[in-house]
């Protein structure tokens, strides 16, 4: 009787230890962090567009001033 109680107790303890080890394992590793955002907007196309627009505007303004000064 004492031996059966000891066997059941040992078996129960071993099963509890096995369950604790199974549930103590961590889940899958977390996914890697997303890539860092780019460091801003590239300034290659917009600057050239603004420079071109400014040149056209300045040239037109100079042309109109010359036309108006010739008429006076």
KOLDRENFI-264054 format. One record per residue: residue number from 1; residue in three letters; x, y, z of N, C-alpha, C in turn. Coordinates in Angstrom, 3 decimals, m for minus. Atoms other than C-alpha are relative to their C-alpha. Layout:
BEGIN
+-----+-----+----------+----------+----------+----------+----------+----------+----------+----------+----------+
|   k |   r |     n_xx |     n_yy |     n_zz |    ca_xx |    ca_yy |    ca_zz |     c_xx |     c_yy |     c_zz |
+-----+-----+----------+----------+----------+----------+----------+----------+----------+----------+----------+
| NUM | ALA |        X |        Y |        Z |        X |        Y |        Z |        X |        Y |        Z |
...
+-----+-----+----------+----------+----------+----------+----------+----------+----------+----------+----------+
# end
This chain:
BEGIN
+-----+-----+----------+----------+----------+----------+----------+----------+----------+----------+----------+
|   k |   r |     n_xx |     n_yy |     n_zz |    ca_xx |    ca_yy |    ca_zz |     c_xx |     c_yy |     c_zz |
+-----+-----+----------+----------+----------+----------+----------+----------+----------+----------+----------+
|   1 | UNK |    0.820 |   m1.184 |    0.000 |    0.000 |    0.000 |    0.000 |    0.867 |    1.252 |    0.000 |
|   2 | UNK |   m0.900 |   m1.141 |   m0.077 |    2.777 |    2.349 |    0.919 |    0.769 |    0.157 |   m1.310 |
|   3 | UNK |   m0.766 |   m0.043 |    1.235 |    4.644 |    1.431 |   m2.264 |   m0.857 |    0.580 |   m1.135 |
|   4 | UNK |    0.881 |   m0.544 |    1.028 |    1.613 |    2.196 |   m4.494 |   m0.182 |    1.506 |    0.194 |
|   5 | UNK |    0.115 |   m1.433 |   m0.279 |    1.163 |    5.580 |   m2.782 |    1.259 |    0.725 |   m0.437 |
|   6 | UNK |   m1.270 |   m0.604 |    0.385 |    4.856 |    6.317 |   m3.326 |    0.121 |    0.048 |   m1.525 |
|   7 | UNK |   m0.050 |    0.016 |    1.464 |    4.620 |    5.319 |   m7.021 |   m0.925 |    1.068 |   m0.595 |
|   8 | UNK |    0.938 |   m1.014 |    0.490 |    1.550 |    7.514 |   m7.582 |    0.525 |    1.406 |    0.267 |
|   9 | UNK |   m0.523 |   m1.318 |   m0.352 |    3.183 |   10.436 |   m5.821 |    1.169 |    0.370 |   m0.905 |
|  10 | UNK |   m1.150 |   m0.254 |    0.866 |    6.419 |   10.134 |   m7.784 |   m0.462 |    0.230 |   m1.434 |
|  11 | UNK |    0.519 |   m0.148 |    1.357 |    4.501 |    9.711 |  m11.049 |   m0.694 |    1.361 |   m0.156 |
|  12 | UNK |    0.682 |   m1.292 |    0.048 |    2.355 |   12.772 |  m10.275 |    1.010 |    1.142 |   m0.003 |
|  13 | UNK |   m1.025 |   m1.040 |   m0.062 |    5.401 |   14.876 |   m9.387 |    0.748 |    0.094 |   m1.331 |
|  14 | UNK |   m0.698 |   m0.011 |    1.283 |    7.200 |   13.837 |  m12.589 |   m0.882 |    0.587 |   m1.104 |
|  15 | UNK |    0.899 |   m0.564 |    1.006 |    4.127 |   14.672 |  m14.684 |   m0.145 |    1.504 |    0.185 |
|  16 | UNK |    0.086 |   m1.441 |   m0.245 |    3.820 |   18.062 |  m13.021 |    1.275 |    0.716 |   m0.453 |
|  17 | UNK |   m1.269 |   m0.587 |    0.446 |    7.504 |   18.763 |  m13.665 |    0.032 |    0.068 |   m1.526 |
|  18 | UNK |    0.020 |    0.006 |    1.466 |    7.043 |   17.767 |  m17.324 |   m0.932 |    1.097 |   m0.527 |
|  19 | UNK |    0.945 |   m1.038 |    0.436 |    4.025 |   20.060 |  m17.668 |    0.598 |    1.383 |    0.218 |
|  20 | UNK |   m0.621 |   m1.297 |   m0.273 |    5.908 |   22.941 |  m16.058 |    1.073 |    0.294 |   m1.034 |
|  21 | UNK |   m1.045 |   m0.217 |    1.010 |    8.829 |   22.486 |  m18.463 |   m0.608 |    0.297 |   m1.369 |
|  22 | UNK |    0.632 |   m0.233 |    1.301 |    6.489 |   22.345 |  m21.460 |   m0.541 |    1.416 |   m0.073 |
|  23 | UNK |    0.598 |   m1.332 |    0.028 |    4.671 |   25.547 |  m20.523 |    0.997 |    1.109 |    0.304 |
|  24 | UNK |   m0.988 |   m1.049 |   m0.280 |    7.809 |   27.369 |  m19.416 |    0.814 |    0.353 |   m1.242 |
|  25 | UNK |   m0.701 |   m0.327 |    1.242 |    9.210 |   27.260 |  m22.958 |   m0.646 |    1.237 |   m0.605 |
|  26 | UNK |    0.512 |   m1.227 |    0.604 |    8.882 |   30.626 |  m24.654 |   m0.636 |   m0.277 |   m1.342 |
|  27 | UNK |    0.613 |    0.113 |    1.309 |    6.871 |   31.202 |  m27.788 |    1.040 |    0.259 |   m1.074 |
|  28 | UNK |   m0.937 |   m0.285 |    1.088 |    8.388 |   31.894 |  m31.159 |    0.644 |    1.377 |    0.217 |
|  29 | UNK |   m0.659 |   m1.294 |   m0.194 |   10.870 |   34.766 |  m31.283 |   m0.787 |    1.113 |   m0.690 |
|  30 | UNK |    0.759 |   m1.094 |    0.617 |    9.410 |   38.188 |  m32.087 |    0.546 |    0.326 |   m1.389 |
|  31 | UNK |   m0.483 |   m0.341 |    1.344 |    9.611 |   39.398 |  m35.682 |    1.024 |    1.122 |    0.067 |
|  32 | UNK |   m0.993 |   m1.076 |   m0.013 |   12.478 |   41.708 |  m36.594 |   m0.685 |    1.353 |   m0.134 |
|  33 | UNK |    0.624 |   m1.324 |    0.097 |   11.797 |   45.429 |  m36.321 |   m0.066 |    0.464 |   m1.451 |
|  34 | UNK |    0.107 |   m0.480 |    1.383 |   10.655 |   47.226 |  m39.470 |    1.198 |    0.878 |   m0.353 |
|  35 | UNK |   m1.144 |   m0.829 |    0.382 |   13.299 |   49.051 |  m41.490 |   m0.252 |    1.458 |    0.345 |
|  36 | UNK |    0.110 |   m1.410 |   m0.365 |   14.007 |   52.648 |  m40.546 |   m0.523 |    0.801 |   m1.192 |
|  37 | UNK |    0.501 |   m0.805 |    1.110 |   12.181 |   55.275 |  m42.589 |    1.123 |    0.780 |   m0.664 |
|  38 | UNK |   m1.019 |   m0.742 |    0.725 |   14.079 |   57.187 |  m45.214 |    0.220 |    1.349 |    0.678 |
|  39 | UNK |   m0.402 |   m1.213 |   m0.711 |   15.853 |   60.328 |  m44.055 |   m0.566 |    1.263 |   m0.629 |
|  40 | UNK |    0.615 |   m1.192 |    0.538 |   13.542 |   62.749 |  m45.828 |   m0.292 |   m0.143 |   m1.484 |
|  41 | UNK |    0.370 |   m0.020 |    1.404 |   12.419 |   63.698 |  m49.287 |    1.223 |    0.374 |   m0.829 |
|  42 | UNK |   m1.122 |   m0.391 |    0.844 |   15.006 |   63.771 |  m52.058 |   m0.261 |    1.372 |   m0.618 |
|  43 | UNK |    0.174 |   m1.374 |    0.474 |   15.625 |   67.308 |  m53.300 |    0.556 |    0.182 |   m1.400 |
|  44 | UNK |   m0.599 |   m0.130 |    1.321 |   16.766 |   66.596 |  m56.831 |   m0.976 |    0.587 |   m1.013 |
|  45 | UNK |    0.917 |   m0.446 |    1.037 |   13.675 |   67.137 |  m59.001 |   m0.680 |    1.314 |    0.333 |
|  46 | UNK |    0.760 |   m1.189 |   m0.364 |   11.806 |   69.818 |  m57.070 |    0.867 |    1.253 |   m0.064 |
|  47 | UNK |   m0.875 |   m1.168 |    0.017 |   14.807 |   72.146 |  m56.769 |    0.240 |    0.446 |   m1.435 |
|  48 | UNK |   m0.209 |   m0.368 |    1.399 |   15.479 |   72.025 |  m60.494 |   m1.263 |    0.619 |   m0.594 |
|  49 | UNK |    1.258 |   m0.562 |    0.482 |   11.813 |   72.688 |  m61.212 |   m0.183 |    1.424 |    0.509 |
|  50 | UNK |    0.128 |   m1.346 |   m0.560 |   11.794 |   75.696 |  m58.878 |    0.992 |    0.960 |   m0.638 |
|  51 | UNK |   m0.995 |   m0.861 |    0.648 |   15.018 |   77.071 |  m60.365 |   m0.423 |    0.355 |   m1.424 |
|  52 | UNK |    0.460 |   m0.257 |    1.366 |   13.646 |   76.707 |  m63.888 |   m1.171 |    0.963 |   m0.026 |
|  53 | UNK |    1.158 |   m0.891 |   m0.071 |   10.368 |   78.375 |  m62.939 |    0.436 |    1.418 |    0.346 |
|  54 | UNK |   m0.510 |   m1.318 |   m0.377 |   12.246 |   81.236 |  m61.283 |    0.717 |    0.682 |   m1.148 |
|  55 | UNK |   m0.703 |   m0.576 |    1.152 |   14.450 |   81.733 |  m64.336 |   m0.984 |    0.471 |   m1.063 |
|  56 | UNK |    0.997 |   m0.390 |    0.996 |   11.454 |   81.799 |  m66.679 |   m0.762 |    1.239 |    0.468 |
|  57 | UNK |    0.731 |   m1.143 |   m0.543 |    9.594 |   84.205 |  m64.411 |    0.856 |    1.266 |   m0.061 |
|  58 | UNK |   m0.906 |   m1.159 |    0.042 |   12.626 |   86.525 |  m64.116 |    0.241 |    0.478 |   m1.422 |
|  59 | UNK |   m0.230 |   m0.382 |    1.392 |   13.279 |   86.462 |  m67.847 |   m1.235 |    0.679 |   m0.577 |
|  60 | UNK |    1.247 |   m0.607 |    0.491 |    9.625 |   87.256 |  m68.590 |   m0.172 |    1.396 |    0.573 |
|  61 | UNK |    0.128 |   m1.310 |   m0.642 |    9.630 |   90.108 |  m66.094 |    0.971 |    0.999 |   m0.628 |
|  62 | UNK |   m0.973 |   m0.879 |    0.650 |   12.821 |   91.574 |  m67.604 |   m0.444 |    0.356 |   m1.418 |
|  63 | UNK |    0.461 |   m0.241 |    1.367 |   11.391 |   91.222 |  m71.108 |   m1.127 |    1.026 |   m0.010 |
|  64 | UNK |    1.127 |   m0.941 |   m0.064 |    8.165 |   93.029 |  m70.115 |    0.483 |    1.393 |    0.392 |
|  65 | UNK |   m0.536 |   m1.315 |   m0.381 |   10.175 |   95.828 |  m68.423 |    0.687 |    0.667 |   m1.180 |
|  66 | UNK |   m0.674 |   m0.566 |    1.187 |   12.259 |   96.288 |  m71.578 |   m1.034 |    0.460 |   m1.011 |
|  67 | UNK |    1.052 |   m0.366 |    0.947 |    9.112 |   96.351 |  m73.716 |   m0.695 |    1.278 |    0.450 |
|  68 | UNK |    0.702 |   m1.196 |   m0.489 |    7.444 |   98.943 |  m71.484 |    0.912 |    1.225 |   m0.034 |
|  69 | UNK |   m0.914 |   m1.148 |    0.036 |   10.593 |  101.145 |  m71.344 |    0.234 |    0.444 |   m1.439 |
|  70 | UNK |   m0.166 |   m0.362 |    1.396 |   10.903 |  101.100 |  m75.158 |   m1.205 |    0.781 |   m0.507 |
|  71 | UNK |    1.206 |   m0.685 |    0.430 |    7.313 |  102.251 |  m75.536 |   m0.068 |    1.431 |    0.564 |
|  72 | UNK |    0.047 |   m1.344 |   m0.624 |    7.829 |  105.278 |  m73.236 |    1.031 |    0.887 |   m0.548 |
+-----+-----+----------+----------+----------+----------+----------+----------+----------+----------+----------+
# end
